[in-house]
């Protein structure tokens, strides 16, 4: 009666952040097919989550767990927020600073579009093996996120995914594609169709 059991699902592939870190440390490129697959699956997960009016608020590589089949599962909903019909934004700022959208920092509050900014950071990092905004302290990081544009990705980066990353990293939330819209854009649309056929 005094024992408690916590059952956790085990993901043998670890998480996406570990894959990024391993590639960076070993000076390897992350395969393009893997980046497309993972970002497509992330957008598919968020399309479902956002349809339920849930804002995840902590989308990042270390919350994207890799299954034995090398697919990803979006996890850690500990700080997520379900909005009501009358509540259009989550006002409390939570999450990991490097992945937080500008509107979290200036008091505007976050929406599904704020999660999409985080997708942009993850996608940028998958392509460049570095984050678009990095700094030595949080104050400097916030200044960069809210006022500076992300550095251009290398010329040899996949142009369709690079374009999507920059669209997701727009300062104005309304300028970012939704998860559903992102899945219809070149670069992800074909992957979603393949994944959809596999799930049928």
Residue pairs with C-beta under 8 A, 6 or more apart in sequence:
11 65
11 66
11 67
11 68
11 73
12 66
12 67
12 68
13 19
13 65
13 66
13 67
13 68
13 70
14 65
14 66
15 61
15 62
15 63
15 64
15 65
15 66
16 38
16 61
16 62
16 64
16 66
16 72
16 122
16 126
17 60
17 61
17 62
17 64
18 62
19 30
19 34
19 61
19 66
20 30
20 61
20 125
20 126
20 129
22 28
23 29
23 30
23 129
24 129
24 130
29 129
30 126
30 127
30 129
32 158
32 161
34 70
35 123
35 126
35 127
35 158
35 161
36 158
36 161
36 187
36 188
36 191
37 70
37 71
37 191
37 195
38 64
38 72
38 126
39 119
39 122
39 123
39 126
39 161
39 188
40 183
40 188
40 191
40 192
40 195
41 71
41 72
41 195
42 59
42 64
42 72
42 74
42 119
42 122
43 119
43 179
43 182
43 183
43 188
43 192
44 179
44 183
44 192
44 195
45 73
45 74
46 56
46 59
46 74
46 112
46 115
46 116
46 119
46 179
47 178
47 179
47 180
47 183
49 56
49 74
49 80
49 115
50 112
50 115
50 178
50 179
52 82
53 82
53 83
53 84
53 85
54 77
54 80
54 81
54 82
54 83
55 80
55 81
55 82
55 83
55 90
55 110
55 111
55 112
55 114
55 115
56 74
56 77
56 80
56 115
56 118
57 79
57 80
57 81
57 90
57 94
57 95
57 110
57 114
57 115
58 76
58 78
58 79
58 80
58 94
58 95
58 96
58 99
58 118
59 74
59 99
59 115
59 118
59 119
59 122
60 96
60 98
60 99
60 118
60 121
60 122
61 122
61 125
63 74
63 75
63 76
64 72
64 73
64 74
64 75
64 122
65 72
65 73
65 74
65 75
66 72
67 73
79 94
79 95
81 90
81 92
83 89
83 90
83 111
88 111
89 108
89 109
89 110
89 111
90 109
90 110
90 111
91 109
91 110
93 100
93 104
93 105
93 110
95 104
95 118
97 138
97 141
97 142
98 121
98 131
98 133
98 134
98 141
99 117
99 118
99 121
99 122
100 114
100 117
100 118
100 145
101 110
101 113
101 114
101 117
101 118
101 145
101 173
102 117
102 145
102 146
102 171
103 109
103 110
103 111
103 113
103 114
103 173
104 110
104 114
105 142
105 145
105 146
106 146
108 173
111 173
112 178
112 179
113 173
113 174
113 176
113 178
114 173
115 179
116 168
116 176
116 177
116 178
116 179
116 182
117 168
117 169
117 173
117 176
119 168
119 179
119 182
120 132
120 164
120 165
120 166
120 167
120 168
120 169
120 176
121 131
121 132
121 133
121 169
123 161
123 164
123 165
123 168
124 131
124 132
124 150
124 153
124 165
124 169
125 131
125 132
127 153
127 157
127 158
127 161
127 162
127 165
128 153
128 154
128 157
132 150
132 151
132 165
132 169
133 141
133 144
133 145
133 148
133 150
134 141
134 144
135 141
135 143
135 144
146 171
150 165
150 166
150 169
153 162
153 165
153 166
158 187
160 185
160 186
160 187
161 187
163 187
164 177
164 182
164 185
164 187
164 188
167 175
167 176
167 177
168 176
168 177
168 182
169 176
170 176
177 185
182 188
183 189
183 192
